[in-house]
Amino acid sequence: MIEFIHVFKRYPGGFDALRDINLRIEAGEMAFITGHSGAGKSTLLRLITAIERPTRGEAAVNSKNLTKLPRRRIPWFRREIGVVFQDHKLLFDRTVYDNVALPLIVTGTDDKEIPKRVRAALEMVGLLDKERMLPVTLSGGEQQRVGIARAVVNKPPLLLADEPTGNLDSTLSDEILDLFLDFHHHGVTVLIATHDLHLIDRARRRVIELNHGELARDTGAKT
């Protein structure tokens, strides 16, 4: 599903965000990426989504070689990845329903299929009764749930989350984690970048720790 072989990422000015990363995450696996601020967590996710390209090394996601992926194919490649952000990135002038429907509209899903898919996603996150509300009227935890529904409405095999509980208290964080665990239970590959140790301890899943751009620890590494 995800494989990095001797991957480096250097930004202009000579800053090495990632150095010699070797990593393999199998389809259907769940793992946490952790490390200090600036350790390279977000850069790793940006490589997986092809927002950035490796400076050196080989990276493959969903059997696609990212170092050779043509730019015109990137939008199609991203249809197989759902992304959850810390700050939700919702459209506050659109309803909850419209926010979740947006990926389906962009990808040209049949108009008759959209309501069924949107409502199924909202039901999964417990917000079916909020579909006509504006995001600004929702709590922070509910807004994050909308973001998760939007990320999974296309039924992607891979779900990424970048600090998804960073703005939430521990109770709401546990609720969000339970959603990710449920998606994983249903076969979705889940990768969460977080510094929330409570989340990691409670989930008891694979931990990938970065330190100044290098792989410091991987509890699921094959030897």
C-alpha positions as CSV (number, residue, x, y, z in Angstrom):
1,M,0.0,0.0,0.0
2,I,2.7,2.5,1.0
3,E,6.4,1.9,0.5
4,F,9.3,4.3,0.9
5,I,12.8,3.2,-0.1
6,H,15.7,5.5,1.0
7,V,13.5,8.5,0.6
8,F,15.0,12.0,1.2
9,K,13.2,15.3,1.0
10,R,15.2,18.5,0.8
11,Y,13.7,21.9,0.6
12,P,15.2,25.0,-1.1
13,G,18.0,26.4,1.2
14,G,19.3,22.9,2.0
15,F,16.9,21.9,4.8
16,D,16.4,18.1,5.0
17,A,12.9,17.5,6.1
18,L,13.3,13.7,5.6
19,R,16.4,11.7,5.5
20,D,16.8,8.1,4.3
21,I,13.3,6.9,5.2
22,N,12.6,3.2,4.7
23,L,9.0,2.3,5.4
24,R,6.3,-0.2,4.3
25,I,2.7,0.0,5.4
26,E,0.5,-2.9,4.2
27,A,-3.0,-2.6,2.9
28,G,-5.5,-2.7,5.8
29,E,-3.0,-1.6,8.4
30,M,-3.3,1.2,10.9
31,A,-0.3,3.2,12.1
32,F,0.5,6.4,13.9
33,I,3.3,8.8,12.9
34,T,4.7,10.8,15.8
35,G,7.6,13.0,16.7
36,H,8.4,16.5,17.8
37,S,7.2,19.6,16.0
38,G,9.3,19.8,12.8
39,A,10.2,16.1,12.9
40,G,8.8,15.5,9.3
41,K,5.3,14.1,10.0
42,S,3.5,16.5,7.7
43,T,6.2,16.2,5.0
44,L,5.7,12.5,5.0
45,L,2.0,12.9,4.5
46,R,2.6,15.4,1.7
47,L,4.8,12.9,-0.1
48,I,2.1,10.2,0.3
49,T,-0.5,12.5,-1.3
50,A,1.9,13.7,-4.0
51,I,1.7,17.3,-2.9
52,E,5.5,17.0,-2.7
53,R,7.9,14.7,-4.5
54,P,10.9,13.0,-3.0
55,T,14.3,14.6,-3.7
56,R,15.9,11.1,-3.7
57,G,14.7,7.6,-3.3
58,E,11.5,5.7,-4.3
59,A,8.0,6.1,-3.0
60,A,5.0,4.1,-4.0
61,V,1.3,4.4,-2.9
62,N,-1.5,2.1,-4.0
63,S,0.9,0.4,-6.4
64,K,1.8,3.7,-8.1
65,N,5.4,5.0,-8.3
66,L,5.1,8.6,-7.1
67,T,8.5,9.6,-8.5
68,K,7.3,8.8,-12.0
69,L,3.6,9.7,-11.6
70,P,2.7,12.2,-14.4
71,R,1.3,15.5,-13.0
72,R,-1.9,15.1,-15.0
73,R,-2.6,11.7,-13.2
74,I,-2.3,13.2,-9.7
75,P,-6.0,14.1,-9.4
76,W,-7.0,10.6,-10.2
77,F,-4.4,9.2,-7.9
78,R,-5.8,11.3,-5.0
79,R,-9.3,9.9,-5.5
80,E,-8.0,6.8,-3.7
81,I,-6.9,8.8,-0.6
82,G,-9.1,10.5,2.0
83,V,-7.4,13.3,4.1
84,V,-8.6,14.7,7.4
85,F,-7.1,18.0,8.5
86,Q,-6.6,19.5,12.0
87,D,-8.4,22.7,11.0
88,H,-11.2,20.9,9.1
89,K,-10.9,23.1,6.0
90,L,-14.7,23.2,5.7
91,L,-16.7,25.7,3.6
92,F,-18.6,27.7,6.2
93,D,-21.1,29.2,3.7
94,R,-22.2,25.7,2.6
95,T,-24.3,23.2,4.6
96,V,-22.9,20.1,6.2
97,Y,-24.5,18.1,3.3
98,D,-22.9,20.3,0.7
99,N,-19.4,20.0,2.3
100,V,-19.6,16.2,2.3
101,A,-21.0,16.1,-1.2
102,L,-18.2,18.2,-2.7
103,P,-15.7,15.4,-3.4
104,L,-18.4,13.4,-5.2
105,I,-19.4,16.4,-7.3
106,V,-15.7,17.1,-8.2
107,T,-15.2,13.5,-9.3
108,G,-18.3,13.4,-11.4
109,T,-20.4,11.0,-9.4
110,D,-23.9,10.3,-10.8
111,D,-26.3,12.9,-9.3
112,K,-28.7,10.1,-8.2
113,E,-25.9,8.4,-6.2
114,I,-24.7,11.5,-4.3
115,P,-27.5,11.7,-1.7
116,K,-27.2,8.1,-0.8
117,R,-23.4,8.3,-0.4
118,V,-23.5,11.6,1.5
119,R,-26.1,10.4,4.0
120,A,-24.2,7.1,4.5
121,A,-21.0,9.0,5.4
122,L,-22.9,11.3,7.7
123,E,-24.6,8.4,9.4
124,M,-21.2,6.7,10.0
125,V,-20.0,9.8,11.9
126,G,-23.3,10.3,13.7
127,L,-24.3,13.6,12.0
128,L,-27.2,12.6,9.8
129,D,-29.5,14.9,11.7
130,K,-27.2,17.9,11.1
131,E,-27.0,17.7,7.3
132,R,-28.9,21.0,6.7
133,M,-26.9,23.0,9.3
134,L,-24.0,25.3,8.6
135,P,-20.6,24.2,10.0
136,V,-20.3,27.4,12.0
137,T,-23.2,26.3,14.2
138,L,-21.5,23.0,15.1
139,S,-19.0,22.2,17.9
140,G,-15.4,21.6,17.2
141,G,-15.8,17.9,17.5
142,E,-18.8,17.9,15.1
143,Q,-16.9,20.0,12.6
144,Q,-14.1,17.4,12.7
145,R,-16.7,14.7,12.1
146,V,-17.9,16.5,9.0
147,G,-14.3,16.6,7.8
148,I,-14.0,12.9,8.3
149,A,-17.3,12.2,6.5
150,R,-16.0,14.3,3.6
151,A,-12.8,12.3,3.6
152,V,-14.5,8.9,3.4
153,V,-17.5,9.7,1.2
154,N,-15.6,8.4,-1.9
155,K,-14.8,5.1,0.0
156,P,-11.0,5.5,-0.3
157,P,-8.8,2.5,0.6
158,L,-6.4,4.9,2.3
159,L,-7.3,7.4,5.0
160,L,-4.7,10.0,6.2
161,A,-5.2,12.3,9.2
162,D,-2.9,15.2,10.1
163,E,-3.2,16.0,13.9
164,P,-7.0,15.3,13.7
165,T,-7.5,15.8,17.4
166,G,-5.1,18.7,17.9
167,N,-7.9,21.2,18.8
168,L,-10.1,18.8,20.8
169,D,-10.3,17.8,24.5
170,S,-9.6,14.2,25.5
171,T,-13.3,13.0,25.4
172,L,-13.8,14.3,21.9
173,S,-10.4,12.9,20.9
174,D,-11.5,9.5,22.0
175,E,-14.7,9.7,20.0
176,I,-12.7,10.7,16.9
177,L,-10.2,7.8,17.5
178,D,-13.1,5.4,17.7
179,L,-14.2,6.5,14.2
180,F,-10.8,5.8,12.8
181,L,-10.6,2.4,14.6
182,D,-14.0,1.5,13.0
183,F,-12.8,2.5,9.5
184,H,-9.7,0.3,10.1
185,H,-12.0,-2.6,11.3
186,H,-13.7,-2.4,7.9
187,G,-10.5,-2.7,6.0
188,V,-9.4,0.9,5.4
189,T,-5.7,1.6,5.7
190,V,-5.4,4.4,8.3
191,L,-2.4,6.6,8.9
192,I,-2.5,9.3,11.6
193,A,0.1,11.9,12.2
194,T,-0.1,13.1,15.9
195,H,1.8,14.1,19.0
196,D,-1.2,13.0,21.2
197,L,0.4,10.2,23.3
198,H,-3.0,9.4,24.9
199,L,-4.4,8.6,21.4
200,I,-1.5,6.4,20.6
201,D,-1.5,4.5,23.9
202,R,-5.2,3.9,23.7
203,A,-5.2,2.7,20.1
204,R,-2.4,0.1,20.7
205,R,-1.4,0.1,17.0
206,R,1.9,0.5,15.1
207,V,3.9,3.6,16.0
208,I,6.3,5.2,13.5
209,E,8.4,7.9,15.3
210,L,10.4,10.6,13.4
211,N,13.2,12.6,14.9
212,H,14.7,15.5,12.9
213,G,13.6,13.9,9.6
214,E,15.0,10.4,10.4
215,L,13.1,7.2,11.3
216,A,13.8,6.8,15.0
217,R,11.4,4.0,15.9
218,D,9.0,1.7,14.1
219,T,7.2,-0.8,16.2
220,G,5.9,-2.6,13.2
221,A,9.1,-2.8,11.1
222,K,9.9,-6.2,9.6
223,T,13.3,-7.6,10.5
